[in-house]
Amino acid sequence: MEGGQVMVVLIVAIVMVASIIRAKYGYSRRGRSISAASPEEGAENLRLREEVNALKERLKVLERITVEKENSLSREIENLRDR
């Protein structure tokens, strides 16, 4: 290999090793630990989790209403066929 190719291979290897070390120890690209969040970020995270849970509950209710309507509609159709 020529000198330029060796240099490229070394750069790629260094970047790969650095990425593995960063992933292993939990550091983001900004240089701070991923698990270390400020109190504001923690409060926002909690608020968003609560909002997601509320939306999941609403979705469950809408799914139940939809299924009930489908079941009642099929019963209505069966009642009309029986006439």
Backbone as XML, in Angstrom:
<?xml version="1.0"?>
<chain id="A" units="angstrom">
  <residue number="1" name="MET">
    <atom name="N" x="0.842" y="-1.183" z="0.000"/>
    <atom name="CA" x="0.000" y="0.000" z="0.000"/>
    <atom name="C" x="0.885" y="1.244" z="0.000"/>
  </residue>
  <residue number="2" name="GLU">
    <atom name="N" x="0.353" y="2.252" z="-0.567"/>
    <atom name="CA" x="1.076" y="3.529" z="-0.585"/>
    <atom name="C" x="0.840" y="4.281" z="0.720"/>
  </residue>
  <residue number="3" name="GLY">
    <atom name="N" x="1.582" y="5.332" z="0.941"/>
    <atom name="CA" x="1.490" y="6.108" z="2.172"/>
    <atom name="C" x="0.124" y="6.718" z="2.409"/>
  </residue>
  <residue number="4" name="GLY">
    <atom name="N" x="-0.531" y="7.184" z="1.349"/>
    <atom name="CA" x="-1.854" y="7.797" z="1.483"/>
    <atom name="C" x="-2.913" y="6.791" z="1.879"/>
  </residue>
  <residue number="5" name="GLN">
    <atom name="N" x="-2.816" y="5.596" z="1.341"/>
    <atom name="CA" x="-3.785" y="4.553" z="1.671"/>
    <atom name="C" x="-3.624" y="4.104" z="3.120"/>
  </residue>
  <residue number="6" name="VAL">
    <atom name="N" x="-2.388" y="3.990" z="3.571"/>
    <atom name="CA" x="-2.135" y="3.611" z="4.961"/>
    <atom name="C" x="-2.712" y="4.661" z="5.897"/>
  </residue>
  <residue number="7" name="MET">
    <atom name="N" x="-2.563" y="5.917" z="5.539"/>
    <atom name="CA" x="-3.085" y="7.012" z="6.362"/>
    <atom name="C" x="-4.617" y="6.918" z="6.456"/>
  </residue>
  <residue number="8" name="VAL">
    <atom name="N" x="-5.281" y="6.640" z="5.346"/>
    <atom name="CA" x="-6.747" y="6.530" z="5.350"/>
    <atom name="C" x="-7.185" y="5.369" z="6.229"/>
  </residue>
  <residue number="9" name="VAL">
    <atom name="N" x="-6.513" y="4.241" z="6.107"/>
    <atom name="CA" x="-6.857" y="3.078" z="6.921"/>
    <atom name="C" x="-6.660" y="3.390" z="8.399"/>
  </residue>
  <residue number="10" name="LEU">
    <atom name="N" x="-5.600" y="4.074" z="8.764"/>
    <atom name="CA" x="-5.369" y="4.441" z="10.156"/>
    <atom name="C" x="-6.437" y="5.395" z="10.688"/>
  </residue>
  <residue number="11" name="ILE">
    <atom name="N" x="-6.823" y="6.358" z="9.882"/>
    <atom name="CA" x="-7.869" y="7.304" z="10.305"/>
    <atom name="C" x="-9.180" y="6.574" z="10.540"/>
  </residue>
  <residue number="12" name="VAL">
    <atom name="N" x="-9.551" y="5.690" z="9.619"/>
    <atom name="CA" x="-10.798" y="4.929" z="9.775"/>
    <atom name="C" x="-10.733" y="4.065" z="11.031"/>
  </residue>
  <residue number="13" name="ALA">
    <atom name="N" x="-9.606" y="3.420" z="11.276"/>
    <atom name="CA" x="-9.457" y="2.577" z="12.462"/>
    <atom name="C" x="-9.572" y="3.400" z="13.741"/>
  </residue>
  <residue number="14" name="ILE">
    <atom name="N" x="-8.965" y="4.563" z="13.766"/>
    <atom name="CA" x="-9.026" y="5.432" z="14.954"/>
    <atom name="C" x="-10.461" y="5.873" z="15.220"/>
  </residue>
  <residue number="15" name="VAL">
    <atom name="N" x="-11.182" y="6.253" z="14.172"/>
    <atom name="CA" x="-12.570" y="6.683" z="14.339"/>
    <atom name="C" x="-13.429" y="5.526" z="14.846"/>
  </residue>
  <residue number="16" name="MET">
    <atom name="N" x="-13.208" y="4.329" z="14.324"/>
    <atom name="CA" x="-13.974" y="3.163" z="14.772"/>
    <atom name="C" x="-13.709" y="2.857" z="16.244"/>
  </residue>
  <residue number="17" name="VAL">
    <atom name="N" x="-12.457" y="2.880" z="16.652"/>
    <atom name="CA" x="-12.115" y="2.612" z="18.049"/>
    <atom name="C" x="-12.721" y="3.684" z="18.955"/>
  </residue>
  <residue number="18" name="ALA">
    <atom name="N" x="-12.638" y="4.932" z="18.545"/>
    <atom name="CA" x="-13.224" y="6.015" z="19.345"/>
    <atom name="C" x="-14.732" y="5.850" z="19.473"/>
  </residue>
  <residue number="19" name="SER">
    <atom name="N" x="-15.402" y="5.431" z="18.411"/>
    <atom name="CA" x="-16.848" y="5.229" z="18.461"/>
    <atom name="C" x="-17.207" y="4.089" z="19.403"/>
  </residue>
  <residue number="20" name="ILE">
    <atom name="N" x="-16.426" y="3.028" z="19.372"/>
    <atom name="CA" x="-16.685" y="1.892" z="20.262"/>
    <atom name="C" x="-16.490" y="2.309" z="21.718"/>
  </residue>
  <residue number="21" name="ILE">
    <atom name="N" x="-15.427" y="3.038" z="21.995"/>
    <atom name="CA" x="-15.172" y="3.492" z="23.375"/>
    <atom name="C" x="-16.282" y="4.431" z="23.836"/>
  </residue>
  <residue number="22" name="ARG">
    <atom name="N" x="-16.717" y="5.350" z="22.970"/>
    <atom name="CA" x="-17.786" y="6.288" z="23.332"/>
    <atom name="C" x="-19.078" y="5.533" z="23.621"/>
  </residue>
  <residue number="23" name="ALA">
    <atom name="N" x="-19.396" y="4.530" z="22.801"/>
    <atom name="CA" x="-20.616" y="3.754" z="23.007"/>
    <atom name="C" x="-20.530" y="2.942" z="24.297"/>
  </residue>
  <residue number="24" name="LYS">
    <atom name="N" x="-19.361" y="2.395" z="24.584"/>
    <atom name="CA" x="-19.194" y="1.572" z="25.782"/>
    <atom name="C" x="-19.353" y="2.387" z="27.055"/>
  </residue>
  <residue number="25" name="TYR">
    <atom name="N" x="-18.822" y="3.581" z="27.075"/>
    <atom name="CA" x="-18.854" y="4.397" z="28.284"/>
    <atom name="C" x="-19.996" y="5.401" z="28.317"/>
  </residue>
  <residue number="26" name="GLY">
    <atom name="N" x="-20.832" y="5.417" z="27.308"/>
    <atom name="CA" x="-22.060" y="6.206" z="27.340"/>
    <atom name="C" x="-21.889" y="7.689" z="27.131"/>
  </residue>
  <residue number="27" name="TYR">
    <atom name="N" x="-20.993" y="8.105" z="26.284"/>
    <atom name="CA" x="-20.823" y="9.525" z="26.009"/>
    <atom name="C" x="-21.432" y="9.881" z="24.662"/>
  </residue>
  <residue number="28" name="SER">
    <atom name="N" x="-22.118" y="11.014" z="24.631"/>
    <atom name="CA" x="-22.691" y="11.484" z="23.379"/>
    <atom name="C" x="-21.653" y="12.305" z="22.633"/>
  </residue>
  <residue number="29" name="ARG">
    <atom name="N" x="-21.993" y="12.788" z="21.462"/>
    <atom name="CA" x="-21.058" y="13.588" z="20.673"/>
    <atom name="C" x="-20.774" y="14.939" z="21.321"/>
  </residue>
  <residue number="30" name="ARG">
    <atom name="N" x="-21.656" y="15.401" z="22.176"/>
    <atom name="CA" x="-21.471" y="16.703" z="22.823"/>
    <atom name="C" x="-20.470" y="16.629" z="23.965"/>
  </residue>
  <residue number="31" name="GLY">
    <atom name="N" x="-20.035" y="15.432" z="24.317"/>
    <atom name="CA" x="-19.019" y="15.290" z="25.334"/>
    <atom name="C" x="-19.536" y="15.084" z="26.738"/>
  </residue>
  <residue number="32" name="ARG">
    <atom name="N" x="-20.819" y="15.088" z="26.935"/>
    <atom name="CA" x="-21.325" y="14.848" z="28.277"/>
    <atom name="C" x="-21.940" y="13.450" z="28.326"/>
  </residue>
  <residue number="33" name="SER">
    <atom name="N" x="-22.044" y="12.949" z="29.501"/>
    <atom name="CA" x="-22.595" y="11.607" z="29.674"/>
    <atom name="C" x="-24.061" y="11.606" z="29.271"/>
  </residue>
  <residue number="34" name="ILE">
    <atom name="N" x="-24.481" y="10.542" z="28.619"/>
    <atom name="CA" x="-25.868" y="10.456" z="28.160"/>
    <atom name="C" x="-26.825" y="10.410" z="29.345"/>
  </residue>
  <residue number="35" name="SER">
    <atom name="N" x="-26.424" y="9.725" z="30.421"/>
    <atom name="CA" x="-27.310" y="9.579" z="31.566"/>
    <atom name="C" x="-27.385" y="10.835" z="32.430"/>
  </residue>
  <residue number="36" name="ALA">
    <atom name="N" x="-26.437" y="11.744" z="32.290"/>
    <atom name="CA" x="-26.433" y="12.959" z="33.094"/>
    <atom name="C" x="-27.282" y="14.025" z="32.414"/>
  </residue>
  <residue number="37" name="ALA">
    <atom name="N" x="-28.490" y="14.208" z="32.928"/>
    <atom name="CA" x="-29.392" y="15.205" z="32.375"/>
    <atom name="C" x="-29.625" y="16.299" z="33.400"/>
  </residue>
  <residue number="38" name="SER">
    <atom name="N" x="-29.860" y="17.496" z="32.912"/>
    <atom name="CA" x="-30.119" y="18.601" z="33.825"/>
    <atom name="C" x="-31.511" y="18.430" z="34.442"/>
  </residue>
  <residue number="39" name="PRO">
    <atom name="N" x="-31.776" y="19.111" z="35.530"/>
    <atom name="CA" x="-33.103" y="19.002" z="36.156"/>
    <atom name="C" x="-34.234" y="19.432" z="35.217"/>
  </residue>
  <residue number="40" name="GLU">
    <atom name="N" x="-33.955" y="20.439" z="34.373"/>
    <atom name="CA" x="-34.982" y="20.875" z="33.434"/>
    <atom name="C" x="-35.291" y="19.772" z="32.426"/>
  </residue>
  <residue number="41" name="GLU">
    <atom name="N" x="-34.238" y="19.102" z="31.951"/>
    <atom name="CA" x="-34.439" y="18.011" z="31.001"/>
    <atom name="C" x="-35.176" y="16.850" z="31.663"/>
  </residue>
  <residue number="42" name="GLY">
    <atom name="N" x="-34.861" y="16.598" z="32.927"/>
    <atom name="CA" x="-35.548" y="15.532" z="33.658"/>
    <atom name="C" x="-37.024" y="15.841" z="33.831"/>
  </residue>
  <residue number="43" name="ALA">
    <atom name="N" x="-37.334" y="17.096" z="34.159"/>
    <atom name="CA" x="-38.738" y="17.489" z="34.320"/>
    <atom name="C" x="-39.478" y="17.401" z="32.986"/>
  </residue>
  <residue number="44" name="GLU">
    <atom name="N" x="-38.819" y="17.830" z="31.910"/>
    <atom name="CA" x="-39.435" y="17.758" z="30.581"/>
    <atom name="C" x="-39.637" y="16.304" z="30.174"/>
  </residue>
  <residue number="45" name="ASN">
    <atom name="N" x="-38.664" y="15.468" z="30.493"/>
    <atom name="CA" x="-38.764" y="14.056" z="30.182"/>
    <atom name="C" x="-39.948" y="13.432" z="30.920"/>
  </residue>
  <residue number="46" name="LEU">
    <atom name="N" x="-40.103" y="13.762" z="32.184"/>
    <atom name="CA" x="-41.223" y="13.242" z="32.979"/>
    <atom name="C" x="-42.555" y="13.724" z="32.418"/>
  </residue>
  <residue number="47" name="ARG">
    <atom name="N" x="-42.630" y="15.007" z="32.065"/>
    <atom name="CA" x="-43.864" y="15.549" z="31.500"/>
    <atom name="C" x="-44.224" y="14.841" z="30.202"/>
  </residue>
  <residue number="48" name="LEU">
    <atom name="N" x="-43.230" y="14.618" z="29.360"/>
    <atom name="CA" x="-43.487" y="13.949" z="28.083"/>
    <atom name="C" x="-43.901" y="12.493" z="28.282"/>
  </residue>
  <residue number="49" name="ARG">
    <atom name="N" x="-43.314" y="11.829" z="29.267"/>
    <atom name="CA" x="-43.719" y="10.449" z="29.555"/>
    <atom name="C" x="-45.175" y="10.399" z="30.013"/>
  </residue>
  <residue number="50" name="GLU">
    <atom name="N" x="-45.553" y="11.338" z="30.874"/>
    <atom name="CA" x="-46.946" y="11.389" z="31.330"/>
    <atom name="C" x="-47.892" y="11.666" z="30.169"/>
  </residue>
  <residue number="51" name="GLU">
    <atom name="N" x="-47.480" y="12.557" z="29.265"/>
    <atom name="CA" x="-48.307" y="12.858" z="28.101"/>
    <atom name="C" x="-48.448" y="11.637" z="27.199"/>
  </residue>
  <residue number="52" name="VAL">
    <atom name="N" x="-47.375" y="10.897" z="27.014"/>
    <atom name="CA" x="-47.432" y="9.681" z="26.200"/>
    <atom name="C" x="-48.367" y="8.668" z="26.848"/>
  </residue>
  <residue number="53" name="ASN">
    <atom name="N" x="-48.285" y="8.512" z="28.164"/>
    <atom name="CA" x="-49.181" y="7.579" z="28.851"/>
    <atom name="C" x="-50.635" y="7.998" z="28.701"/>
  </residue>
  <residue number="54" name="ALA">
    <atom name="N" x="-50.902" y="9.299" z="28.800"/>
    <atom name="CA" x="-52.276" y="9.779" z="28.624"/>
    <atom name="C" x="-52.763" y="9.517" z="27.205"/>
  </residue>
  <residue number="55" name="LEU">
    <atom name="N" x="-51.900" y="9.729" z="26.230"/>
    <atom name="CA" x="-52.285" y="9.469" z="24.838"/>
    <atom name="C" x="-52.519" y="7.982" z="24.590"/>
  </residue>
  <residue number="56" name="LYS">
    <atom name="N" x="-51.728" y="7.134" z="25.237"/>
    <atom name="CA" x="-51.947" y="5.687" z="25.110"/>
    <atom name="C" x="-53.305" y="5.296" z="25.674"/>
  </residue>
  <residue number="57" name="GLU">
    <atom name="N" x="-53.666" y="5.887" z="26.806"/>
    <atom name="CA" x="-54.976" y="5.603" z="27.405"/>
    <atom name="C" x="-56.102" y="6.051" z="26.477"/>
  </residue>
  <residue number="58" name="ARG">
    <atom name="N" x="-55.950" y="7.239" z="25.896"/>
    <atom name="CA" x="-56.968" y="7.732" z="24.964"/>
    <atom name="C" x="-57.091" y="6.816" z="23.758"/>
  </residue>
  <residue number="59" name="LEU">
    <atom name="N" x="-55.959" y="6.329" z="23.277"/>
    <atom name="CA" x="-55.963" y="5.419" z="22.138"/>
    <atom name="C" x="-56.676" y="4.115" z="22.475"/>
  </residue>
  <residue number="60" name="LYS">
    <atom name="N" x="-56.449" y="3.610" z="23.686"/>
    <atom name="CA" x="-57.144" y="2.392" z="24.115"/>
    <atom name="C" x="-58.653" y="2.600" z="24.118"/>
  </residue>
  <residue number="61" name="VAL">
    <atom name="N" x="-59.084" y="3.755" z="24.612"/>
    <atom name="CA" x="-60.521" y="4.052" z="24.653"/>
    <atom name="C" x="-61.089" y="4.131" z="23.240"/>
  </residue>
  <residue number="62" name="LEU">
    <atom name="N" x="-60.373" y="4.810" z="22.345"/>
    <atom name="CA" x="-60.847" y="4.919" z="20.964"/>
    <atom name="C" x="-60.893" y="3.556" z="20.282"/>
  </residue>
  <residue number="63" name="GLU">
    <atom name="N" x="-59.917" y="2.707" z="20.547"/>
    <atom name="CA" x="-59.937" y="1.360" z="19.971"/>
    <atom name="C" x="-61.115" y="0.571" z="20.493"/>
  </residue>
  <residue number="64" name="ARG">
    <atom name="N" x="-61.393" y="0.687" z="21.789"/>
    <atom name="CA" x="-62.529" y="-0.023" z="22.367"/>
    <atom name="C" x="-63.836" y="0.466" z="21.766"/>
  </residue>
  <residue number="65" name="ILE">
    <atom name="N" x="-63.983" y="1.782" z="21.604"/>
    <atom name="CA" x="-65.199" y="2.341" z="21.004"/>
    <atom name="C" x="-65.357" y="1.837" z="19.575"/>
  </residue>
  <residue number="66" name="THR">
    <atom name="N" x="-64.262" y="1.801" z="18.828"/>
    <atom name="CA" x="-64.317" y="1.342" z="17.442"/>
    <atom name="C" x="-64.733" y="-0.114" z="17.371"/>
  </residue>
  <residue number="67" name="VAL">
    <atom name="N" x="-64.177" y="-0.943" z="18.222"/>
    <atom name="CA" x="-64.528" y="-2.366" z="18.225"/>
    <atom name="C" x="-65.984" y="-2.540" z="18.622"/>
  </residue>
  <residue number="68" name="GLU">
    <atom name="N" x="-66.433" y="-1.780" z="19.623"/>
    <atom name="CA" x="-67.830" y="-1.883" z="20.040"/>
    <atom name="C" x="-68.764" y="-1.477" z="18.910"/>
  </residue>
  <residue number="69" name="LYS">
    <atom name="N" x="-68.408" y="-0.423" z="18.180"/>
    <atom name="CA" x="-69.243" y="0.007" z="17.062"/>
    <atom name="C" x="-69.268" y="-1.054" z="15.977"/>
  </residue>
  <residue number="70" name="GLU">
    <atom name="N" x="-68.128" y="-1.684" z="15.697"/>
    <atom name="CA" x="-68.090" y="-2.739" z="14.689"/>
    <atom name="C" x="-68.965" y="-3.903" z="15.109"/>
  </residue>
  <residue number="71" name="ASN">
    <atom name="N" x="-68.884" y="-4.269" z="16.387"/>
    <atom name="CA" x="-69.701" y="-5.379" z="16.877"/>
    <atom name="C" x="-71.181" y="-5.035" z="16.827"/>
  </residue>
  <residue number="72" name="SER">
    <atom name="N" x="-71.543" y="-3.822" z="17.217"/>
    <atom name="CA" x="-72.953" y="-3.442" z="17.191"/>
    <atom name="C" x="-73.451" y="-3.332" z="15.756"/>
  </residue>
  <residue number="73" name="LEU">
    <atom name="N" x="-72.604" y="-2.870" z="14.848"/>
    <atom name="CA" x="-72.985" y="-2.792" z="13.451"/>
    <atom name="C" x="-73.219" y="-4.179" z="12.878"/>
  </residue>
  <residue number="74" name="SER">
    <atom name="N" x="-72.347" y="-5.122" z="13.204"/>
    <atom name="CA" x="-72.552" y="-6.487" z="12.692"/>
    <atom name="C" x="-73.811" y="-7.093" z="13.294"/>
  </residue>
  <residue number="75" name="ARG">
    <atom name="N" x="-74.125" y="-6.794" z="14.545"/>
    <atom name="CA" x="-75.384" y="-7.282" z="15.144"/>
    <atom name="C" x="-76.592" y="-6.677" z="14.444"/>
  </residue>
  <residue number="76" name="GLU">
    <atom name="N" x="-76.517" y="-5.395" z="14.122"/>
    <atom name="CA" x="-77.616" y="-4.747" z="13.401"/>
    <atom name="C" x="-77.832" y="-5.405" z="12.034"/>
  </residue>
  <residue number="77" name="ILE">
    <atom name="N" x="-76.738" y="-5.681" z="11.338"/>
    <atom name="CA" x="-76.839" y="-6.321" z="10.019"/>
    <atom name="C" x="-77.444" y="-7.706" z="10.160"/>
  </residue>
  <residue number="78" name="GLU">
    <atom name="N" x="-77.027" y="-8.459" z="11.147"/>
    <atom name="CA" x="-77.583" y="-9.797" z="11.364"/>
    <atom name="C" x="-79.072" y="-9.712" z="11.716"/>
  </residue>
  <residue number="79" name="ASN">
    <atom name="N" x="-79.452" y="-8.725" z="12.494"/>
    <atom name="CA" x="-80.863" y="-8.561" z="12.848"/>
    <atom name="C" x="-81.683" y="-8.233" z="11.598"/>
  </residue>
  <residue number="80" name="LEU">
    <atom name="N" x="-81.141" y="-7.420" z="10.706"/>
    <atom name="CA" x="-81.850" y="-7.101" z="9.480"/>
    <atom name="C" x="-81.941" y="-8.311" z="8.550"/>
  </residue>
  <residue number="81" name="ARG">
    <atom name="N" x="-80.958" y="-9.156" z="8.536"/>
    <atom name="CA" x="-80.998" y="-10.375" z="7.714"/>
    <atom name="C" x="-82.027" y="-11.355" z="8.242"/>
  </residue>
  <residue number="82" name="ASP">
    <atom name="N" x="-82.183" y="-11.399" z="9.545"/>
    <atom name="CA" x="-83.129" y="-12.358" z="10.148"/>
    <atom name="C" x="-84.575" y="-11.977" z="9.887"/>
  </residue>
  <residue number="83" name="ARG">
    <atom name="N" x="-84.853" y="-10.767" z="9.496"/>
    <atom name="CA" x="-86.248" y="-10.351" z="9.262"/>
    <atom name="C" x="-86.831" y="-10.991" z="8.070"/>
  </residue>
</chain>
